[in-house]
Amino acid sequence: MAGGPGGAVANANPEADSYAHMETVLEALAVLGRLGSALDTVAQRVPGEIHALVETTLDEVEER
């Protein structure tokens, strides 16, 4: 497994370093020629995901 700073072995969970994980995902999508369509999909989903997050948060706050 690739080493981190000082040659340390990377964590077994690839999502532990979210920036490195996103970099790997984006690079893989680019190599596969799917980066554009993936970014379009993300752009389409963001408004709905944010709305759902806000609604859930508001519901949780009301319960307190």
CHARMM internal coordinates of N, CA and C (Angstrom, degrees):
IC EDIT
DIST 1 N 1 CA 1.4482
DIST 1 CA 1 C 1.5215
ANGL 1 N 1 CA 1 C 107.91
DIST 1 C 2 N 1.3006
ANGL 1 CA 1 C 2 N 118.01
DIHE 1 N 1 CA 1 C 2 N 147.81
DIST 2 N 2 CA 1.4624
ANGL 1 C 2 N 2 CA 121.81
DIHE 1 CA 1 C 2 N 2 CA -177.79
DIST 2 CA 2 C 1.5117
ANGL 2 N 2 CA 2 C 110.49
DIHE 1 C 2 N 2 CA 2 C -65.01
DIST 2 C 3 N 1.2994
ANGL 2 CA 2 C 3 N 115.07
DIHE 2 N 2 CA 2 C 3 N 142.96
DIST 3 N 3 CA 1.4509
ANGL 2 C 3 N 3 CA 120.12
DIHE 2 CA 2 C 3 N 3 CA 179.36
DIST 3 CA 3 C 1.5089
ANGL 3 N 3 CA 3 C 111.99
DIHE 2 C 3 N 3 CA 3 C -87.16
DIST 3 C 4 N 1.2969
ANGL 3 CA 3 C 4 N 115.60
DIHE 3 N 3 CA 3 C 4 N 154.63
DIST 4 N 4 CA 1.4564
ANGL 3 C 4 N 4 CA 121.68
DIHE 3 CA 3 C 4 N 4 CA 177.30
DIST 4 CA 4 C 1.5046
ANGL 4 N 4 CA 4 C 109.19
DIHE 3 C 4 N 4 CA 4 C -96.07
DIST 4 C 5 N 1.3268
ANGL 4 CA 4 C 5 N 117.56
DIHE 4 N 4 CA 4 C 5 N -155.43
DIST 5 N 5 CA 1.4642
ANGL 4 C 5 N 5 CA 121.08
DIHE 4 CA 4 C 5 N 5 CA 178.09
DIST 5 CA 5 C 1.5251
ANGL 5 N 5 CA 5 C 110.70
DIHE 4 C 5 N 5 CA 5 C -57.25
DIST 5 C 6 N 1.2863
ANGL 5 CA 5 C 6 N 116.43
DIHE 5 N 5 CA 5 C 6 N 134.62
DIST 6 N 6 CA 1.4569
ANGL 5 C 6 N 6 CA 120.87
DIHE 5 CA 5 C 6 N 6 CA 179.23
DIST 6 CA 6 C 1.5184
ANGL 6 N 6 CA 6 C 113.30
DIHE 5 C 6 N 6 CA 6 C 72.53
DIST 6 C 7 N 1.3300
ANGL 6 CA 6 C 7 N 117.51
DIHE 6 N 6 CA 6 C 7 N 12.76
DIST 7 N 7 CA 1.4497
ANGL 6 C 7 N 7 CA 120.82
DIHE 6 CA 6 C 7 N 7 CA 178.27
DIST 7 CA 7 C 1.5120
ANGL 7 N 7 CA 7 C 114.17
DIHE 6 C 7 N 7 CA 7 C 80.99
DIST 7 C 8 N 1.3370
ANGL 7 CA 7 C 8 N 118.13
DIHE 7 N 7 CA 7 C 8 N 9.60
DIST 8 N 8 CA 1.4555
ANGL 7 C 8 N 8 CA 121.09
DIHE 7 CA 7 C 8 N 8 CA 179.85
DIST 8 CA 8 C 1.5271
ANGL 8 N 8 CA 8 C 110.01
DIHE 7 C 8 N 8 CA 8 C -65.06
DIST 8 C 9 N 1.2973
ANGL 8 CA 8 C 9 N 116.46
DIHE 8 N 8 CA 8 C 9 N 146.14
DIST 9 N 9 CA 1.4584
ANGL 8 C 9 N 9 CA 121.23
DIHE 8 CA 8 C 9 N 9 CA 178.88
DIST 9 CA 9 C 1.5165
ANGL 9 N 9 CA 9 C 108.63
DIHE 8 C 9 N 9 CA 9 C -72.39
DIST 9 C 10 N 1.3259
ANGL 9 CA 9 C 10 N 116.50
DIHE 9 N 9 CA 9 C 10 N 134.65
DIST 10 N 10 CA 1.4591
ANGL 9 C 10 N 10 CA 121.37
DIHE 9 CA 9 C 10 N 10 CA -179.61
DIST 10 CA 10 C 1.5191
ANGL 10 N 10 CA 10 C 110.21
DIHE 9 C 10 N 10 CA 10 C -65.24
DIST 10 C 11 N 1.3225
ANGL 10 CA 10 C 11 N 115.50
DIHE 10 N 10 CA 10 C 11 N 151.91
DIST 11 N 11 CA 1.4536
ANGL 10 C 11 N 11 CA 122.50
DIHE 10 CA 10 C 11 N 11 CA 177.82
DIST 11 CA 11 C 1.5277
ANGL 11 N 11 CA 11 C 109.15
DIHE 10 C 11 N 11 CA 11 C -59.04
DIST 11 C 12 N 1.3230
ANGL 11 CA 11 C 12 N 117.35
DIHE 11 N 11 CA 11 C 12 N 145.81
DIST 12 N 12 CA 1.4600
ANGL 11 C 12 N 12 CA 121.71
DIHE 11 CA 11 C 12 N 12 CA -179.60
DIST 12 CA 12 C 1.5237
ANGL 12 N 12 CA 12 C 111.54
DIHE 11 C 12 N 12 CA 12 C -65.43
DIST 12 C 13 N 1.3311
ANGL 12 CA 12 C 13 N 118.40
DIHE 12 N 12 CA 12 C 13 N -23.13
DIST 13 N 13 CA 1.4579
ANGL 12 C 13 N 13 CA 122.70
DIHE 12 CA 12 C 13 N 13 CA 178.96
DIST 13 CA 13 C 1.5263
ANGL 13 N 13 CA 13 C 108.95
DIHE 12 C 13 N 13 CA 13 C -90.50
DIST 13 C 14 N 1.3294
ANGL 13 CA 13 C 14 N 118.49
DIHE 13 N 13 CA 13 C 14 N 111.34
DIST 14 N 14 CA 1.4700
ANGL 13 C 14 N 14 CA 120.35
DIHE 13 CA 13 C 14 N 14 CA -177.56
DIST 14 CA 14 C 1.5220
ANGL 14 N 14 CA 14 C 113.26
DIHE 13 C 14 N 14 CA 14 C -64.96
DIST 14 C 15 N 1.3305
ANGL 14 CA 14 C 15 N 117.21
DIHE 14 N 14 CA 14 C 15 N -18.46
DIST 15 N 15 CA 1.4548
ANGL 14 C 15 N 15 CA 120.42
DIHE 14 CA 14 C 15 N 15 CA 179.72
DIST 15 CA 15 C 1.5228
ANGL 15 N 15 CA 15 C 113.16
DIHE 14 C 15 N 15 CA 15 C -89.03
DIST 15 C 16 N 1.3276
ANGL 15 CA 15 C 16 N 117.50
DIHE 15 N 15 CA 15 C 16 N 0.62
DIST 16 N 16 CA 1.4576
ANGL 15 C 16 N 16 CA 120.72
DIHE 15 CA 15 C 16 N 16 CA -179.37
DIST 16 CA 16 C 1.5253
ANGL 16 N 16 CA 16 C 110.91
DIHE 15 C 16 N 16 CA 16 C -64.65
DIST 16 C 17 N 1.3233
ANGL 16 CA 16 C 17 N 117.93
DIHE 16 N 16 CA 16 C 17 N -34.68
DIST 17 N 17 CA 1.4608
ANGL 16 C 17 N 17 CA 123.26
DIHE 16 CA 16 C 17 N 17 CA 174.48
DIST 17 CA 17 C 1.5247
ANGL 17 N 17 CA 17 C 106.45
DIHE 16 C 17 N 17 CA 17 C -109.33
DIST 17 C 18 N 1.3305
ANGL 17 CA 17 C 18 N 116.13
DIHE 17 N 17 CA 17 C 18 N 94.11
DIST 18 N 18 CA 1.4633
ANGL 17 C 18 N 18 CA 119.91
DIHE 17 CA 17 C 18 N 18 CA -170.81
DIST 18 CA 18 C 1.5241
ANGL 18 N 18 CA 18 C 112.90
DIHE 17 C 18 N 18 CA 18 C -62.99
DIST 18 C 19 N 1.3322
ANGL 18 CA 18 C 19 N 118.08
DIHE 18 N 18 CA 18 C 19 N -33.56
DIST 19 N 19 CA 1.4708
ANGL 18 C 19 N 19 CA 119.66
DIHE 18 CA 18 C 19 N 19 CA 179.72
DIST 19 CA 19 C 1.5254
ANGL 19 N 19 CA 19 C 111.24
DIHE 18 C 19 N 19 CA 19 C -68.22
DIST 19 C 20 N 1.3162
ANGL 19 CA 19 C 20 N 116.52
DIHE 19 N 19 CA 19 C 20 N -43.37
DIST 20 N 20 CA 1.4688
ANGL 19 C 20 N 20 CA 120.12
DIHE 19 CA 19 C 20 N 20 CA 178.33
DIST 20 CA 20 C 1.5298
ANGL 20 N 20 CA 20 C 110.01
DIHE 19 C 20 N 20 CA 20 C -66.41
DIST 20 C 21 N 1.3264
ANGL 20 CA 20 C 21 N 116.51
DIHE 20 N 20 CA 20 C 21 N -37.68
DIST 21 N 21 CA 1.4649
ANGL 20 C 21 N 21 CA 120.46
DIHE 20 CA 20 C 21 N 21 CA 178.97
DIST 21 CA 21 C 1.5271
ANGL 21 N 21 CA 21 C 110.48
DIHE 20 C 21 N 21 CA 21 C -63.60
DIST 21 C 22 N 1.3247
ANGL 21 CA 21 C 22 N 117.62
DIHE 21 N 21 CA 21 C 22 N -46.56
DIST 22 N 22 CA 1.4608
ANGL 21 C 22 N 22 CA 121.26
DIHE 21 CA 21 C 22 N 22 CA 179.49
DIST 22 CA 22 C 1.5271
ANGL 22 N 22 CA 22 C 110.69
DIHE 21 C 22 N 22 CA 22 C -64.37
DIST 22 C 23 N 1.3245
ANGL 22 CA 22 C 23 N 116.94
DIHE 22 N 22 CA 22 C 23 N -37.99
DIST 23 N 23 CA 1.4600
ANGL 22 C 23 N 23 CA 120.09
DIHE 22 CA 22 C 23 N 23 CA 177.47
DIST 23 CA 23 C 1.5290
ANGL 23 N 23 CA 23 C 110.49
DIHE 22 C 23 N 23 CA 23 C -60.83
DIST 23 C 24 N 1.3170
ANGL 23 CA 23 C 24 N 115.90
DIHE 23 N 23 CA 23 C 24 N -44.22
DIST 24 N 24 CA 1.4645
ANGL 23 C 24 N 24 CA 120.55
DIHE 23 CA 23 C 24 N 24 CA 179.48
DIST 24 CA 24 C 1.5207
ANGL 24 N 24 CA 24 C 110.80
DIHE 23 C 24 N 24 CA 24 C -63.66
DIST 24 C 25 N 1.3260
ANGL 24 CA 24 C 25 N 117.49
DIHE 24 N 24 CA 24 C 25 N -44.12
DIST 25 N 25 CA 1.4624
ANGL 24 C 25 N 25 CA 121.36
DIHE 24 CA 24 C 25 N 25 CA -179.89
DIST 25 CA 25 C 1.5254
ANGL 25 N 25 CA 25 C 110.29
DIHE 24 C 25 N 25 CA 25 C -63.00
DIST 25 C 26 N 1.3358
ANGL 25 CA 25 C 26 N 116.95
DIHE 25 N 25 CA 25 C 26 N -45.89
DIST 26 N 26 CA 1.4665
ANGL 25 C 26 N 26 CA 120.46
DIHE 25 CA 25 C 26 N 26 CA -179.40
DIST 26 CA 26 C 1.5277
ANGL 26 N 26 CA 26 C 111.69
DIHE 25 C 26 N 26 CA 26 C -64.19
DIST 26 C 27 N 1.3243
ANGL 26 CA 26 C 27 N 116.64
DIHE 26 N 26 CA 26 C 27 N -40.98
DIST 27 N 27 CA 1.4644
ANGL 26 C 27 N 27 CA 119.65
DIHE 26 CA 26 C 27 N 27 CA 178.21
DIST 27 CA 27 C 1.5266
ANGL 27 N 27 CA 27 C 110.81
DIHE 26 C 27 N 27 CA 27 C -64.35
DIST 27 C 28 N 1.3281
ANGL 27 CA 27 C 28 N 116.96
DIHE 27 N 27 CA 27 C 28 N -40.75
DIST 28 N 28 CA 1.4657
ANGL 27 C 28 N 28 CA 120.44
DIHE 27 CA 27 C 28 N 28 CA 178.99
DIST 28 CA 28 C 1.5291
ANGL 28 N 28 CA 28 C 110.59
DIHE 27 C 28 N 28 CA 28 C -64.06
DIST 28 C 29 N 1.3298
ANGL 28 CA 28 C 29 N 116.66
DIHE 28 N 28 CA 28 C 29 N -43.78
DIST 29 N 29 CA 1.4642
ANGL 28 C 29 N 29 CA 120.14
DIHE 28 CA 28 C 29 N 29 CA 177.93
DIST 29 CA 29 C 1.5243
ANGL 29 N 29 CA 29 C 110.94
DIHE 28 C 29 N 29 CA 29 C -61.38
DIST 29 C 30 N 1.3278
ANGL 29 CA 29 C 30 N 116.72
DIHE 29 N 29 CA 29 C 30 N -40.03
DIST 30 N 30 CA 1.4680
ANGL 29 C 30 N 30 CA 120.37
DIHE 29 CA 29 C 30 N 30 CA 179.42
DIST 30 CA 30 C 1.5273
ANGL 30 N 30 CA 30 C 110.66
DIHE 29 C 30 N 30 CA 30 C -64.24
DIST 30 C 31 N 1.3319
ANGL 30 CA 30 C 31 N 116.94
DIHE 30 N 30 CA 30 C 31 N -43.85
DIST 31 N 31 CA 1.4678
ANGL 30 C 31 N 31 CA 120.91
DIHE 30 CA 30 C 31 N 31 CA 179.77
DIST 31 CA 31 C 1.5251
ANGL 31 N 31 CA 31 C 110.52
DIHE 30 C 31 N 31 CA 31 C -62.59
DIST 31 C 32 N 1.3258
ANGL 31 CA 31 C 32 N 116.31
DIHE 31 N 31 CA 31 C 32 N -36.77
DIST 32 N 32 CA 1.4668
ANGL 31 C 32 N 32 CA 121.09
DIHE 31 CA 31 C 32 N 32 CA -179.73
DIST 32 CA 32 C 1.5232
ANGL 32 N 32 CA 32 C 113.02
DIHE 31 C 32 N 32 CA 32 C -80.68
DIST 32 C 33 N 1.3334
ANGL 32 CA 32 C 33 N 116.51
DIHE 32 N 32 CA 32 C 33 N -4.65
DIST 33 N 33 CA 1.4575
ANGL 32 C 33 N 33 CA 120.47
DIHE 32 CA 32 C 33 N 33 CA -179.26
DIST 33 CA 33 C 1.5195
ANGL 33 N 33 CA 33 C 113.02
DIHE 32 C 33 N 33 CA 33 C 73.44
DIST 33 C 34 N 1.3227
ANGL 33 CA 33 C 34 N 116.92
DIHE 33 N 33 CA 33 C 34 N 24.45
DIST 34 N 34 CA 1.4642
ANGL 33 C 34 N 34 CA 121.24
DIHE 33 CA 33 C 34 N 34 CA -176.35
DIST 34 CA 34 C 1.5205
ANGL 34 N 34 CA 34 C 112.70
DIHE 33 C 34 N 34 CA 34 C -115.69
DIST 34 C 35 N 1.3197
ANGL 34 CA 34 C 35 N 117.97
DIHE 34 N 34 CA 34 C 35 N 7.84
DIST 35 N 35 CA 1.4605
ANGL 34 C 35 N 35 CA 120.33
DIHE 34 CA 34 C 35 N 35 CA -175.57
DIST 35 CA 35 C 1.5279
ANGL 35 N 35 CA 35 C 111.37
DIHE 34 C 35 N 35 CA 35 C -61.42
DIST 35 C 36 N 1.3267
ANGL 35 CA 35 C 36 N 117.64
DIHE 35 N 35 CA 35 C 36 N -46.02
DIST 36 N 36 CA 1.4585
ANGL 35 C 36 N 36 CA 120.92
DIHE 35 CA 35 C 36 N 36 CA -178.87
DIST 36 CA 36 C 1.5140
ANGL 36 N 36 CA 36 C 112.84
DIHE 35 C 36 N 36 CA 36 C -59.63
DIST 36 C 37 N 1.3216
ANGL 36 CA 36 C 37 N 116.66
DIHE 36 N 36 CA 36 C 37 N -47.75
DIST 37 N 37 CA 1.4690
ANGL 36 C 37 N 37 CA 119.25
DIHE 36 CA 36 C 37 N 37 CA -178.88
DIST 37 CA 37 C 1.5275
ANGL 37 N 37 CA 37 C 111.40
DIHE 36 C 37 N 37 CA 37 C -68.07
DIST 37 C 38 N 1.3305
ANGL 37 CA 37 C 38 N 116.93
DIHE 37 N 37 CA 37 C 38 N -34.52
DIST 38 N 38 CA 1.4608
ANGL 37 C 38 N 38 CA 119.96
DIHE 37 CA 37 C 38 N 38 CA 178.19
DIST 38 CA 38 C 1.5235
ANGL 38 N 38 CA 38 C 110.46
DIHE 37 C 38 N 38 CA 38 C -65.82
DIST 38 C 39 N 1.3281
ANGL 38 CA 38 C 39 N 117.37
DIHE 38 N 38 CA 38 C 39 N -42.55
DIST 39 N 39 CA 1.4636
ANGL 38 C 39 N 39 CA 120.37
DIHE 38 CA 38 C 39 N 39 CA 178.87
DIST 39 CA 39 C 1.5233
ANGL 39 N 39 CA 39 C 110.93
DIHE 38 C 39 N 39 CA 39 C -66.84
DIST 39 C 40 N 1.3306
ANGL 39 CA 39 C 40 N 117.71
DIHE 39 N 39 CA 39 C 40 N -35.53
DIST 40 N 40 CA 1.4679
ANGL 39 C 40 N 40 CA 120.59
DIHE 39 CA 39 C 40 N 40 CA 175.18
DIST 40 CA 40 C 1.5270
ANGL 40 N 40 CA 40 C 110.51
DIHE 39 C 40 N 40 CA 40 C -61.92
DIST 40 C 41 N 1.3206
ANGL 40 CA 40 C 41 N 116.29
DIHE 40 N 40 CA 40 C 41 N -43.19
DIST 41 N 41 CA 1.4620
ANGL 40 C 41 N 41 CA 121.07
DIHE 40 CA 40 C 41 N 41 CA 179.32
DIST 41 CA 41 C 1.5239
ANGL 41 N 41 CA 41 C 110.72
DIHE 40 C 41 N 41 CA 41 C -62.46
DIST 41 C 42 N 1.3294
ANGL 41 CA 41 C 42 N 116.65
DIHE 41 N 41 CA 41 C 42 N -43.89
DIST 42 N 42 CA 1.4651
ANGL 41 C 42 N 42 CA 120.56
DIHE 41 CA 41 C 42 N 42 CA 178.42
DIST 42 CA 42 C 1.5318
ANGL 42 N 42 CA 42 C 109.96
DIHE 41 C 42 N 42 CA 42 C -61.43
DIST 42 C 43 N 1.3237
ANGL 42 CA 42 C 43 N 117.21
DIHE 42 N 42 CA 42 C 43 N -45.47
DIST 43 N 43 CA 1.4578
ANGL 42 C 43 N 43 CA 121.32
DIHE 42 CA 42 C 43 N 43 CA -179.41
DIST 43 CA 43 C 1.5308
ANGL 43 N 43 CA 43 C 111.73
DIHE 42 C 43 N 43 CA 43 C -61.14
DIST 43 C 44 N 1.3235
ANGL 43 CA 43 C 44 N 117.08
DIHE 43 N 43 CA 43 C 44 N -35.13
DIST 44 N 44 CA 1.4636
ANGL 43 C 44 N 44 CA 120.90
DIHE 43 CA 43 C 44 N 44 CA 178.66
DIST 44 CA 44 C 1.5196
ANGL 44 N 44 CA 44 C 112.07
DIHE 43 C 44 N 44 CA 44 C -71.93
DIST 44 C 45 N 1.3246
ANGL 44 CA 44 C 45 N 116.64
DIHE 44 N 44 CA 44 C 45 N -33.74
DIST 45 N 45 CA 1.4657
ANGL 44 C 45 N 45 CA 120.66
DIHE 44 CA 44 C 45 N 45 CA -175.00
DIST 45 CA 45 C 1.5126
ANGL 45 N 45 CA 45 C 114.13
DIHE 44 C 45 N 45 CA 45 C -86.46
DIST 45 C 46 N 1.3229
ANGL 45 CA 45 C 46 N 118.50
DIHE 45 N 45 CA 45 C 46 N -24.07
DIST 46 N 46 CA 1.4623
ANGL 45 C 46 N 46 CA 121.28
DIHE 45 CA 45 C 46 N 46 CA -173.84
DIST 46 CA 46 C 1.5316
ANGL 46 N 46 CA 46 C 113.23
DIHE 45 C 46 N 46 CA 46 C -55.92
DIST 46 C 47 N 1.3349
ANGL 46 CA 46 C 47 N 119.87
DIHE 46 N 46 CA 46 C 47 N -48.48
DIST 47 N 47 CA 1.4751
ANGL 46 C 47 N 47 CA 118.12
DIHE 46 CA 46 C 47 N 47 CA -178.56
DIST 47 CA 47 C 1.5354
ANGL 47 N 47 CA 47 C 113.04
DIHE 46 C 47 N 47 CA 47 C -57.81
DIST 47 C 48 N 1.3175
ANGL 47 CA 47 C 48 N 117.29
DIHE 47 N 47 CA 47 C 48 N -43.55
DIST 48 N 48 CA 1.4620
ANGL 47 C 48 N 48 CA 120.51
DIHE 47 CA 47 C 48 N 48 CA 179.04
DIST 48 CA 48 C 1.5150
ANGL 48 N 48 CA 48 C 112.76
DIHE 47 C 48 N 48 CA 48 C -66.33
DIST 48 C 49 N 1.3270
ANGL 48 CA 48 C 49 N 116.59
DIHE 48 N 48 CA 48 C 49 N -39.63
DIST 49 N 49 CA 1.4651
ANGL 48 C 49 N 49 CA 120.73
DIHE 48 CA 48 C 49 N 49 CA 179.00
DIST 49 CA 49 C 1.5348
ANGL 49 N 49 CA 49 C 111.07
DIHE 48 C 49 N 49 CA 49 C -65.65
DIST 49 C 50 N 1.3309
ANGL 49 CA 49 C 50 N 116.66
DIHE 49 N 49 CA 49 C 50 N -42.36
DIST 50 N 50 CA 1.4636
ANGL 49 C 50 N 50 CA 119.91
DIHE 49 CA 49 C 50 N 50 CA 178.82
DIST 50 CA 50 C 1.5265
ANGL 50 N 50 CA 50 C 110.14
DIHE 49 C 50 N 50 CA 50 C -65.35
DIST 50 C 51 N 1.3316
ANGL 50 CA 50 C 51 N 116.94
DIHE 50 N 50 CA 50 C 51 N -42.49
DIST 51 N 51 CA 1.4624
ANGL 50 C 51 N 51 CA 120.55
DIHE 50 CA 50 C 51 N 51 CA 178.27
DIST 51 CA 51 C 1.5300
ANGL 51 N 51 CA 51 C 110.52
DIHE 50 C 51 N 51 CA 51 C -58.71
DIST 51 C 52 N 1.3183
ANGL 51 CA 51 C 52 N 116.87
DIHE 51 N 51 CA 51 C 52 N -46.71
DIST 52 N 52 CA 1.4623
ANGL 51 C 52 N 52 CA 121.17
DIHE 51 CA 51 C 52 N 52 CA 179.60
DIST 52 CA 52 C 1.5275
ANGL 52 N 52 CA 52 C 111.10
DIHE 51 C 52 N 52 CA 52 C -62.48
DIST 52 C 53 N 1.3230
ANGL 52 CA 52 C 53 N 117.27
DIHE 52 N 52 CA 52 C 53 N -40.35
DIST 53 N 53 CA 1.4592
ANGL 52 C 53 N 53 CA 121.29
DIHE 52 CA 52 C 53 N 53 CA 178.84
DIST 53 CA 53 C 1.5215
ANGL 53 N 53 CA 53 C 110.88
DIHE 52 C 53 N 53 CA 53 C -63.21
DIST 53 C 54 N 1.3370
ANGL 53 CA 53 C 54 N 117.28
DIHE 53 N 53 CA 53 C 54 N -44.65
DIST 54 N 54 CA 1.4606
ANGL 53 C 54 N 54 CA 121.30
DIHE 53 CA 53 C 54 N 54 CA -179.96
DIST 54 CA 54 C 1.5284
ANGL 54 N 54 CA 54 C 110.08
DIHE 53 C 54 N 54 CA 54 C -65.03
DIST 54 C 55 N 1.3273
ANGL 54 CA 54 C 55 N 117.05
DIHE 54 N 54 CA 54 C 55 N -44.07
DIST 55 N 55 CA 1.4747
ANGL 54 C 55 N 55 CA 120.22
DIHE 54 CA 54 C 55 N 55 CA 179.43
DIST 55 CA 55 C 1.5258
ANGL 55 N 55 CA 55 C 111.00
DIHE 54 C 55 N 55 CA 55 C -60.73
DIST 55 C 56 N 1.3201
ANGL 55 CA 55 C 56 N 117.16
DIHE 55 N 55 CA 55 C 56 N -45.37
DIST 56 N 56 CA 1.4627
ANGL 55 C 56 N 56 CA 120.98
DIHE 55 CA 55 C 56 N 56 CA 179.07
DIST 56 CA 56 C 1.5269
ANGL 56 N 56 CA 56 C 111.31
DIHE 55 C 56 N 56 CA 56 C -62.14
DIST 56 C 57 N 1.3323
ANGL 56 CA 56 C 57 N 115.83
DIHE 56 N 56 CA 56 C 57 N -42.17
DIST 57 N 57 CA 1.4627
ANGL 56 C 57 N 57 CA 120.18
DIHE 56 CA 56 C 57 N 57 CA 179.51
DIST 57 CA 57 C 1.5177
ANGL 57 N 57 CA 57 C 110.58
DIHE 56 C 57 N 57 CA 57 C -64.19
DIST 57 C 58 N 1.3229
ANGL 57 CA 57 C 58 N 117.26
DIHE 57 N 57 CA 57 C 58 N -43.74
DIST 58 N 58 CA 1.4691
ANGL 57 C 58 N 58 CA 120.90
DIHE 57 CA 57 C 58 N 58 CA 178.87
DIST 58 CA 58 C 1.5351
ANGL 58 N 58 CA 58 C 110.62
DIHE 57 C 58 N 58 CA 58 C -62.03
DIST 58 C 59 N 1.3200
ANGL 58 CA 58 C 59 N 116.84
DIHE 58 N 58 CA 58 C 59 N -41.80
DIST 59 N 59 CA 1.4693
ANGL 58 C 59 N 59 CA 120.26
DIHE 58 CA 58 C 59 N 59 CA 178.16
DIST 59 CA 59 C 1.5239
ANGL 59 N 59 CA 59 C 111.39
DIHE 58 C 59 N 59 CA 59 C -62.18
DIST 59 C 60 N 1.3279
ANGL 59 CA 59 C 60 N 116.56
DIHE 59 N 59 CA 59 C 60 N -41.48
DIST 60 N 60 CA 1.4566
ANGL 59 C 60 N 60 CA 120.45
DIHE 59 CA 59 C 60 N 60 CA 179.62
DIST 60 CA 60 C 1.5300
ANGL 60 N 60 CA 60 C 111.33
DIHE 59 C 60 N 60 CA 60 C -66.64
DIST 60 C 61 N 1.3255
ANGL 60 CA 60 C 61 N 116.45
DIHE 60 N 60 CA 60 C 61 N -37.89
DIST 61 N 61 CA 1.4671
ANGL 60 C 61 N 61 CA 120.19
DIHE 60 CA 60 C 61 N 61 CA 179.33
DIST 61 CA 61 C 1.5271
ANGL 61 N 61 CA 61 C 109.77
DIHE 60 C 61 N 61 CA 61 C -67.05
DIST 61 C 62 N 1.3348
ANGL 61 CA 61 C 62 N 117.40
DIHE 61 N 61 CA 61 C 62 N -40.60
DIST 62 N 62 CA 1.4628
ANGL 61 C 62 N 62 CA 121.21
DIHE 61 CA 61 C 62 N 62 CA 179.29
DIST 62 CA 62 C 1.5331
ANGL 62 N 62 CA 62 C 111.50
DIHE 61 C 62 N 62 CA 62 C -62.95
DIST 62 C 63 N 1.3343
ANGL 62 CA 62 C 63 N 117.54
DIHE 62 N 62 CA 62 C 63 N -32.25
DIST 63 N 63 CA 1.4527
ANGL 62 C 63 N 63 CA 121.67
DIHE 62 CA 62 C 63 N 63 CA -179.23
DIST 63 CA 63 C 1.5237
ANGL 63 N 63 CA 63 C 112.17
DIHE 62 C 63 N 63 CA 63 C -70.96
DIST 63 C 64 N 1.2990
ANGL 63 CA 63 C 64 N 117.89
DIHE 63 N 63 CA 63 C 64 N -19.61
DIST 64 N 64 CA 1.4800
ANGL 63 C 64 N 64 CA 120.11
DIHE 63 CA 63 C 64 N 64 CA -176.75
DIST 64 CA 64 C 1.4728
ANGL 64 N 64 CA 64 C 112.96
DIHE 63 C 64 N 64 CA 64 C -80.69
END
COOR INIT
IC SEED 1 N 1 CA 1 C
IC BUILD
